[in-house]
Each structure stands twice: as C-alpha cells, then as structure tokens.
Amino acid sequence: RKRGFKNKAFQTLEAVIDKLQEVIQGLEKSVLKSTVSRQWTRLLFENN
C-alpha cells in the first residue's frame, strides 16, 4: 500500500500491471533484493 497501490480500483488488468511495473522500477535495490531473496519467492520460479 505504501508503494503505490493504496486504496485504488483500477479500470483494467493492464492498468494494474502498468502500476506494478512503475512501482517495481522505483524500488531501492536493497528492497527489491530483499523481496526476491525470500524462499517462497524463489520457489515460485524453481518449480516452473
């Protein structure tokens, strides 16, 4: 919520994806690294 998805309704899924990309690109490197280093996140990609 504090990174751009506050209490907002999006018109389309594409609008959600666009906002997500914007938020991810604005993250500090340390925050992004911390997020993708979590075990449950890694498992999402290892099982595919």
HUBELMO-V739347 format. One record per helix or strand of 3 or more residues. SS is the DSSP state (H for helix, E for strand). FROM is the first residue (numbers start at 0). LEN is the number of residues. If there is no record, write none. Layout:
SS | FROM | LEN
SS | FROM | LEN
This chain:
H | 12 | 13
H | 28 | 8
H | 38 | 8
